[in-house]
Amino acid sequence: MAHAHHDHAQHDHGAHKHGHSHGHGHHHHAPADMGRAFAIGVGLNTLFVAVEVTAGFWAHSMALLADAGHNLSDVLALMLAWGATILARRAPSGRRTYGLRKGTILASLANAVFLLMAVGAIASESIQRLSSPSVIGTGTVMLTAALGVAINTVTALLFMRGAKADLNARGAFLHMASDAAVSVAVVIGAGVIALTGLEWIDPALSLAIAVFIVFGTWGLLRDSVNLALDGVPREIDAAEVRAWLAALPGVEEIHDLHIWAMSTTETALTAHVIRPAARLENEDDGDSFLHNACEGLALRFNIGHATLQVETDADSACRLAPAGVV
């Protein structure tokens, strides 16, 4: 039984037999200044959601309330991304040997469910308003949505610097940029209502925003459920990983292969590798084989936490070898 974790430094095969460290962009830790960007982004946008909800009720604007729902979705997404960077740093304990990494997956699942519920409420109210539109305070709506454009643009710029290197920051940047665009649509909608008096434009616009939120949230829900059920993360092709492992020097067969997410940004793998000693030119390459395999998994597939069990006798059947056994 040989367990391999990988060390991302150059391996000194004598002194450093089994190292384990994380790197290679595998943890998408925010740079130090991203913490400040997240704090400012969450603070500004939470405040603005409160202003927008108040103004939406006061001006009888469903579009403004729908935009508030969209902005709230991004406050939650920001908090999730920020939380992910903090949770991923929490050290494992005796009882929680993975730390609190899975918390990021549970949070994204809760986020998606909450948003779909909010969208349902907005959509049902908008459909009622379409049949009997109410008079809208267009000035209030335009002013509030314009403030939203400004706040979302500022927040997007905060994340632009980190967006190239950090997955969470990139997600935050894209969310904020899309928010600014939706707020622009609300400003234009209110302007058109002010000019034409067509009150139905407001609920129609709120329905369009609701559809926009559903499209964004559906992918989040699907991915969150998949990760919560220990599915293979969407960006990894399990068949390709299996083929790559099977092609390593001396490998005869791969079985009991499992790939799952430890958090929204980290992936783990376990597998049994049959490597008969008779097939190896150098029978003493066990450690270097493990190090190289794990290094390759990290670099090629972004799987940073791999454990391989090497078996040398293909004839003595492993009880986990059959395809149906987990």
C-alpha positions as semicolon CSV with decimal commas, in nm:
position;residue;x (nm);y (nm);z (nm)
1;M;0,000;0,000;0,000
2;A;0,166;0,319;-0,110
3;H;0,004;0,655;-0,056
4;A;0,132;0,947;-0,250
5;H;0,077;1,311;-0,189
6;H;0,267;1,559;-0,393
7;D;0,513;1,829;-0,314
8;H;0,536;2,109;-0,563
9;A;0,896;2,197;-0,501
10;Q;1,165;2,007;-0,687
11;H;1,178;1,669;-0,518
12;D;1,490;1,562;-0,337
13;H;1,410;1,192;-0,356
14;G;1,651;1,106;-0,078
15;A;1,560;1,346;0,197
16;H;1,203;1,429;0,102
17;K;1,010;1,108;0,051
18;H;0,648;1,214;0,093
19;G;0,580;1,583;0,078
20;H;0,244;1,752;0,064
21;S;0,198;2,113;-0,024
22;H;-0,043;2,310;-0,237
23;G;0,036;2,532;-0,530
24;H;0,018;2,553;-0,908
25;G;-0,278;2,789;-0,899
26;H;-0,472;2,501;-0,756
27;H;-0,605;2,697;-0,462
28;H;-0,747;3,013;-0,602
29;H;-0,649;3,210;-0,292
30;A;-0,721;3,577;-0,326
31;P;-0,415;3,798;-0,318
32;A;-0,385;3,995;0,006
33;D;-0,549;4,308;-0,139
34;M;-0,848;4,107;-0,266
35;G;-0,971;4,084;0,094
36;R;-1,010;4,461;0,092
37;A;-1,185;4,451;-0,248
38;F;-1,430;4,189;-0,118
39;A;-1,499;4,390;0,200
40;I;-1,565;4,715;0,008
41;G;-1,768;4,530;-0,258
42;V;-1,989;4,352;-0,005
43;G;-2,035;4,668;0,206
44;L;-2,125;4,899;-0,085
45;N;-2,356;4,651;-0,253
46;T;-2,541;4,545;0,064
47;L;-2,610;4,912;0,137
48;F;-2,727;4,965;-0,221
49;V;-2,962;4,662;-0,214
50;A;-3,132;4,814;0,093
51;V;-3,164;5,153;-0,085
52;E;-3,296;4,985;-0,402
53;V;-3,558;4,775;-0,219
54;T;-3,682;5,085;-0,032
55;A;-3,694;5,293;-0,352
56;G;-3,859;5,005;-0,543
57;F;-4,147;4,984;-0,296
58;W;-4,178;5,362;-0,274
59;A;-4,179;5,415;-0,653
60;H;-4,392;5,101;-0,721
61;S;-4,122;4,969;-0,957
62;M;-4,094;4,592;-1,006
63;A;-3,791;4,647;-1,232
64;L;-3,610;4,816;-0,944
65;L;-3,705;4,530;-0,707
66;A;-3,588;4,274;-0,966
67;D;-3,262;4,466;-1,003
68;A;-3,230;4,460;-0,622
69;G;-3,273;4,080;-0,643
70;H;-2,999;4,064;-0,902
71;N;-2,771;4,282;-0,692
72;L;-2,846;4,068;-0,386
73;S;-2,747;3,759;-0,587
74;D;-2,410;3,917;-0,644
75;V;-2,368;4,021;-0,281
76;L;-2,422;3,653;-0,195
77;A;-2,180;3,547;-0,469
78;L;-1,921;3,795;-0,338
79;M;-1,963;3,672;0,019
80;L;-1,932;3,313;-0,105
81;A;-1,612;3,387;-0,298
82;W;-1,471;3,578;0,000
83;G;-1,572;3,299;0,238
84;A;-1,413;3,040;0,010
85;T;-1,076;3,212;0,037
86;I;-1,106;3,220;0,419
87;L;-1,245;2,865;0,464
88;A;-0,978;2,717;0,237
89;R;-0,712;2,851;0,474
90;R;-0,867;2,695;0,784
91;A;-0,640;2,422;0,914
92;P;-0,780;2,066;0,935
93;S;-0,868;1,941;1,284
94;G;-0,886;1,595;1,443
95;R;-1,254;1,560;1,354
96;R;-1,264;1,763;1,032
97;T;-0,965;1,626;0,847
98;Y;-1,044;1,832;0,535
99;G;-1,090;2,153;0,735
100;L;-1,408;2,341;0,638
101;R;-1,352;2,333;0,262
102;K;-1,684;2,162;0,181
103;G;-1,860;2,459;0,340
104;T;-1,797;2,655;0,019
105;I;-2,000;2,397;-0,179
106;L;-2,288;2,402;0,073
107;A;-2,287;2,784;0,063
108;S;-2,307;2,794;-0,316
109;L;-2,595;2,543;-0,308
110;A;-2,784;2,754;-0,050
111;N;-2,711;3,068;-0,256
112;A;-2,862;2,914;-0,573
113;V;-3,176;2,785;-0,395
114;F;-3,234;3,119;-0,221
115;L;-3,200;3,312;-0,548
116;L;-3,446;3,091;-0,736
117;M;-3,700;3,145;-0,455
118;A;-3,649;3,524;-0,475
119;V;-3,688;3,515;-0,855
120;G;-4,015;3,321;-0,819
121;A;-4,158;3,594;-0,593
122;I;-4,046;3,873;-0,831
123;A;-4,182;3,694;-1,140
124;S;-4,526;3,622;-0,987
125;E;-4,568;3,985;-0,877
126;S;-4,453;4,111;-1,220
127;I;-4,708;3,893;-1,402
128;Q;-4,987;4,040;-1,183
129;R;-4,858;4,393;-1,252
130;L;-4,863;4,331;-1,630
131;S;-5,244;4,300;-1,620
132;S;-5,287;4,609;-1,398
133;P;-4,973;4,829;-1,416
134;S;-4,931;5,084;-1,138
135;V;-4,800;5,438;-1,176
136;I;-4,423;5,445;-1,136
137;G;-4,204;5,718;-0,987
138;T;-3,973;5,728;-1,289
139;G;-3,742;5,994;-1,144
140;T;-3,673;5,786;-0,831
141;V;-3,620;5,473;-1,041
142;M;-3,375;5,644;-1,279
143;L;-3,179;5,804;-0,995
144;T;-3,157;5,477;-0,795
145;A;-3,060;5,263;-1,094
146;A;-2,800;5,521;-1,203
147;L;-2,649;5,498;-0,853
148;G;-2,643;5,120;-0,909
149;V;-2,448;5,163;-1,234
150;A;-2,189;5,374;-1,049
151;I;-2,156;5,136;-0,750
152;N;-2,130;4,825;-0,969
153;T;-1,873;4,987;-1,196
154;V;-1,657;5,090;-0,899
155;T;-1,683;4,738;-0,751
156;A;-1,598;4,577;-1,086
157;L;-1,287;4,797;-1,111
158;L;-1,178;4,686;-0,760
159;F;-1,169;4,324;-0,884
160;M;-1,023;4,392;-1,227
161;R;-0,663;4,379;-1,101
162;G;-0,703;4,036;-0,942
163;A;-0,931;3,895;-1,214
164;K;-0,644;3,758;-1,424
165;A;-0,485;3,550;-1,147
166;D;-0,774;3,457;-0,920
167;L;-1,085;3,258;-1,014
168;N;-1,299;3,402;-0,734
169;A;-1,197;3,757;-0,825
170;R;-1,277;3,691;-1,192
171;G;-1,622;3,563;-1,098
172;A;-1,680;3,872;-0,882
173;F;-1,567;4,103;-1,164
174;L;-1,803;3,941;-1,418
175;H;-2,096;3,954;-1,171
176;M;-2,042;4,324;-1,105
177;A;-2,004;4,407;-1,475
178;S;-2,333;4,226;-1,556
179;D;-2,501;4,411;-1,265
180;A;-2,395;4,745;-1,408
181;A;-2,548;4,643;-1,744
182;V;-2,880;4,542;-1,583
183;S;-2,895;4,872;-1,392
184;V;-2,838;5,059;-1,722
185;A;-3,139;4,870;-1,865
186;V;-3,353;4,984;-1,567
187;V;-3,246;5,349;-1,621
188;I;-3,339;5,326;-1,991
189;G;-3,670;5,152;-1,909
190;A;-3,767;5,426;-1,662
191;G;-3,666;5,689;-1,918
192;V;-3,889;5,531;-2,184
193;I;-4,182;5,517;-1,936
194;A;-4,130;5,885;-1,849
195;L;-4,141;5,977;-2,221
196;T;-4,423;5,746;-2,335
197;G;-4,628;5,673;-2,022
198;L;-4,620;5,297;-2,104
199;E;-4,635;5,162;-1,746
200;W;-4,624;4,794;-1,860
201;I;-4,257;4,836;-1,956
202;D;-4,160;4,818;-1,586
203;P;-4,305;4,471;-1,504
204;A;-4,195;4,343;-1,848
205;L;-3,839;4,458;-1,775
206;S;-3,849;4,294;-1,430
207;L;-3,952;3,963;-1,593
208;A;-3,658;3,993;-1,835
209;I;-3,423;4,051;-1,538
210;A;-3,577;3,748;-1,359
211;V;-3,503;3,530;-1,665
212;F;-3,148;3,670;-1,668
213;I;-3,101;3,574;-1,299
214;V;-3,241;3,223;-1,360
215;F;-2,992;3,165;-1,644
216;G;-2,704;3,272;-1,420
217;T;-2,829;3,075;-1,119
218;W;-2,918;2,752;-1,300
219;G;-2,553;2,675;-1,380
220;L;-2,459;2,753;-1,018
221;L;-2,733;2,520;-0,889
222;R;-2,637;2,236;-1,126
223;D;-2,265;2,262;-1,042
224;S;-2,331;2,295;-0,667
225;V;-2,553;1,985;-0,658
226;N;-2,293;1,792;-0,861
227;L;-2,012;1,888;-0,620
228;A;-2,227;1,825;-0,311
229;L;-2,290;1,471;-0,444
230;D;-1,913;1,422;-0,490
231;G;-1,947;1,428;-0,868
232;V;-1,645;1,488;-1,089
233;P;-1,605;1,869;-1,128
234;R;-1,735;1,985;-1,467
235;E;-1,397;2,104;-1,595
236;I;-1,235;1,760;-1,548
237;D;-1,278;1,468;-1,791
238;A;-1,263;1,150;-1,581
239;A;-1,198;0,928;-1,887
240;E;-0,903;1,146;-1,984
241;V;-0,759;1,125;-1,630
242;R;-0,797;0,745;-1,633
243;A;-0,627;0,717;-1,974
244;W;-0,342;0,943;-1,860
245;L;-0,282;0,735;-1,543
246;A;-0,302;0,408;-1,741
247;A;-0,033;0,534;-1,980
248;L;0,221;0,599;-1,702
249;P;0,537;0,379;-1,707
250;G;0,476;0,019;-1,593
251;V;0,102;0,064;-1,530
252;E;-0,110;-0,232;-1,633
253;E;-0,450;-0,129;-1,503
254;I;-0,638;0,142;-1,308
255;H;-0,937;0,068;-1,085
256;D;-1,130;0,225;-0,797
257;L;-1,075;0,571;-0,947
258;H;-1,259;0,851;-0,765
259;I;-1,242;1,223;-0,842
260;W;-1,435;1,473;-0,629
261;A;-1,430;1,831;-0,507
262;M;-1,301;1,914;-0,159
263;S;-1,419;2,273;-0,207
264;T;-1,535;2,496;-0,492
265;T;-1,170;2,539;-0,596
266;E;-0,989;2,219;-0,491
267;T;-1,009;1,868;-0,635
268;A;-0,906;1,532;-0,487
269;L;-0,842;1,193;-0,646
270;T;-0,788;0,839;-0,524
271;A;-0,706;0,537;-0,741
272;H;-0,561;0,186;-0,729
273;V;-0,280;0,136;-0,980
274;I;-0,165;-0,214;-1,083
275;R;0,210;-0,199;-1,157
276;P;0,361;-0,551;-1,173
277;A;0,726;-0,547;-1,058
278;A;0,823;-0,777;-1,346
279;R;0,739;-0,507;-1,601
280;L;0,966;-0,241;-1,450
281;E;1,320;-0,179;-1,571
282;N;1,413;-0,019;-1,241
283;E;1,223;-0,187;-0,959
284;D;1,320;0,079;-0,706
285;D;1,140;0,374;-0,868
286;G;0,830;0,354;-0,645
287;D;0,861;0,695;-0,482
288;S;0,958;0,881;-0,797
289;F;0,666;0,718;-0,983
290;L;0,424;0,844;-0,716
291;H;0,575;1,194;-0,708
292;N;0,572;1,225;-1,087
293;A;0,215;1,092;-1,114
294;C;0,085;1,340;-0,855
295;E;0,285;1,627;-1,002
296;G;0,137;1,549;-1,345
297;L;-0,219;1,532;-1,206
298;A;-0,173;1,875;-1,045
299;L;-0,019;2,040;-1,352
300;R;-0,233;1,880;-1,621
301;F;-0,574;1,841;-1,454
302;N;-0,551;2,080;-1,156
303;I;-0,606;1,784;-0,920
304;G;-0,396;1,891;-0,624
305;H;-0,477;1,623;-0,366
306;A;-0,405;1,278;-0,512
307;T;-0,367;0,947;-0,326
308;L;-0,254;0,643;-0,526
309;Q;-0,245;0,286;-0,401
310;V;0,005;0,077;-0,598
311;E;-0,060;-0,297;-0,634
312;T;0,208;-0,520;-0,786
313;D;0,019;-0,847;-0,834
314;A;-0,258;-0,836;-1,094
315;D;-0,359;-1,196;-1,018
316;S;-0,458;-1,143;-0,653
317;A;-0,786;-0,966;-0,711
318;C;-0,848;-0,640;-0,523
319;R;-1,196;-0,641;-0,370
320;L;-1,253;-0,287;-0,505
321;A;-1,157;-0,378;-0,862
322;P;-1,506;-0,460;-1,002
323;A;-1,660;-0,159;-1,180
324;G;-1,982;-0,168;-0,973
325;V;-1,803;-0,157;-0,635
326;V;-1,749;0,183;-0,476
